[in-house]
């Protein structure tokens, strides 16, 4: 039993200590001659060194990542063999599948290919394997990570991988692929910076063997900064460095290796600062030992695992300075965090971002609280296990060892852990915020277009009037004007609006949701209710105008509408957002579209990369109509076949997809109008021959009947086996052959909510049932526009799976921007203009 009565239990080490073997696990840099040789599988459990085991005080060991299943290699990769995809309808709209480790079943579409093992050669080698590290970070199977590294290295785009390489990635969706890609870039950044630092230190003559090992063990930038801080240009040097310069390093090493022969008094130099007294000598030795402990991989691994099993919390409080001199309005925004404490394992991402913002504004002070029990157990383990001296230690030397361990923890390791926890929490919160932004953006971009209508776009305003723009069903600008609806000229302007609507047979008005939106909506609703526009049956909808003003003064807008006043360009943009949301919104920098959370607080590089990727994904899945699309839309259409392919939609009604090859003399192929990849054309033609079909019947009812008859007789698996392909590839081929001409994946998404009347905020009461449209989705709830000028919030606890339709259950977060819902009012806070809603069902 351990004595825990009058002093920290780790200090009870007064008995002589026998030598202990050094069983530290050493991770070595892979030798060049080992590259390409047969490696052990990543499924094998690594041995846990004795000195890292948490014996008396740890009942739970942290298991290493393992995968009991190996990917099947029953289908070899030969040349440009056809790859296997899931149906196109599963793209973009469906919720990404959970990333699973150690799957015990063989679900449909289980991957069957592996691109040559899990070992991947990287430009900058480290003491850790990039595949295994990537798998641990993303919770994606190692073999999938290995395949993705190779696919990204070959510059395959995410839309291409998600659609045509499903069997190599275990059917991961685009969001999961982006997460892996981002984690991969972070690991490569660490490796690159590490090797840059190694070269720098080598050139300066400061690189020792121990330092090299410590550097090659770093997996994060925080670890790298911790190791390299003393060697940065301009650094005054650490206490340990100054002690080493005084010649005390041999004494520190002797204390651990050969303490019987150590005489600290021999290091005293009365005229030298730092060596003039025994106390200064002991302090110098202590600083060197503390530095050794704080940079030892096994020691850091132990304390990290210990923290994983303990209650670590993050706390925030109102800063004293802000409470005296801060803006009261800003301080009230962070009222929830004035006395806040939460386990770091349970804290929500939006709470982390809010705390960080409050800290940056100097309104909050934030700290990570690690209990004293962690420190006591860590110190005991260091003294009795990891840094146990090889010989008997005199009481004075034992005191130095104990003080060194405590000093190492308090001055070096504890601050490192706090930085790591804060950095990890912030990084995860930023990534979730960015991914949420991406999911919302995708939902918005894939809003179903309103085809075949002439639209009037209205950019509301007071003093400078409401800007009008009437556009044709093919997005041509028919007329622009300015009307003054809110300055006493409403009746006179109504006549002008009526004449315009009748002249262009326009019965749909699109109103931007900016300044004067409510008054403009009330104006049109009143005229519609009075049937003022008869014989036209006019309806209107409200659309987000986020980014319209920025776009209207952009060089792209000037090039597209050179003769139009910038104020009128925004009205055109508002109308086009309903006619074809994707084609219009790609013109605007994604972060200005306004469907994110804390987007100004996150990494702008990560945000831009993710949102650009989402835009690329949406444009790639939908295609473009080259007859009416803008230059910006074409430039956003990244190829799915490298530089050789451009998915197009020819004809305003046909909207066929074509995939010309680099060869100018190539003859058109009927399959070019489908979603089938050219590498699968051979299989598609064999399938057509098998069912007795003709390529000219693609998309017709006869084709559907023939396909159904064969499937009913043979079954998908039987046909796939007969054609020597997979069910995924066959299903995509079937979709491509049977989808009607002009098929658009956006038809399954929601259209704008058109209406004829208005509801006021004052009309709301508890229990009122309304329909509305989702404006934004966040981790804590969904904001819904219910037509009263202020969005209501459905708390996340009120969004249950039972309330979602089967189709919506597949969607990102269940609910996303643009979706129509039926809600019930739970609470109306008129002074604060806050509305709390309950979700009844998704329409």
QUISULUR-V734926 format. One record per run of one state. SS is the DSSP state (2 for helix, 1 for strand, 0 for the rest). FROM is the first residue (numbers start at 1). TO is the last residue. Records with the same first field share a line. If there is no record, write none. Layout:
BEGIN
SS->FROM-TO ; FROM-TO
END
This chain:
BEGIN
0->1-8 ; 12-31 ; 35-49 ; 53-87 ; 91-129 ; 139-141 ; 154-157 ; 165-165 ; 169-173 ; 205-208 ; 218-220 ; 232-238 ; 246-248 ; 258-258 ; 262-263 ; 268-277 ; 295-296 ; 309-311 ; 319-319 ; 326-327 ; 334-334 ; 338-338 ; 344-348 ; 361-363 ; 371-371 ; 387-394 ; 446-454 ; 460-465 ; 472-476 ; 484-489 ; 504-507 ; 513-516 ; 530-538 ; 544-547 ; 553-554 ; 561-565 ; 580-580 ; 586-589 ; 593-603 ; 623-624 ; 626-630 ; 637-648 ; 651-655 ; 657-669 ; 674-677 ; 692-694 ; 698-700 ; 715-715 ; 723-726 ; 739-744 ; 749-754 ; 756-760 ; 764-768 ; 779-780 ; 786-791 ; 799-800 ; 804-807 ; 811-819 ; 830-833 ; 843-843
2->9-11 ; 32-34 ; 50-52 ; 88-90 ; 130-138 ; 142-153 ; 158-164 ; 166-168 ; 174-204 ; 209-217 ; 221-231 ; 239-245 ; 249-257 ; 259-261 ; 264-267 ; 278-294 ; 297-308 ; 320-325 ; 328-333 ; 335-337 ; 349-360 ; 372-386 ; 395-445 ; 490-503 ; 517-529 ; 548-552 ; 555-560 ; 566-579 ; 581-585 ; 590-592 ; 604-622 ; 631-636 ; 670-673 ; 678-691 ; 695-697 ; 701-714 ; 716-722 ; 727-738 ; 745-748 ; 761-763 ; 796-798 ; 801-803 ; 808-810
1->312-318 ; 339-343 ; 364-370 ; 455-459 ; 466-471 ; 477-483 ; 508-512 ; 539-543 ; 625-625 ; 649-650 ; 656-656 ; 755-755 ; 769-778 ; 781-785 ; 792-795 ; 820-829 ; 834-842
END
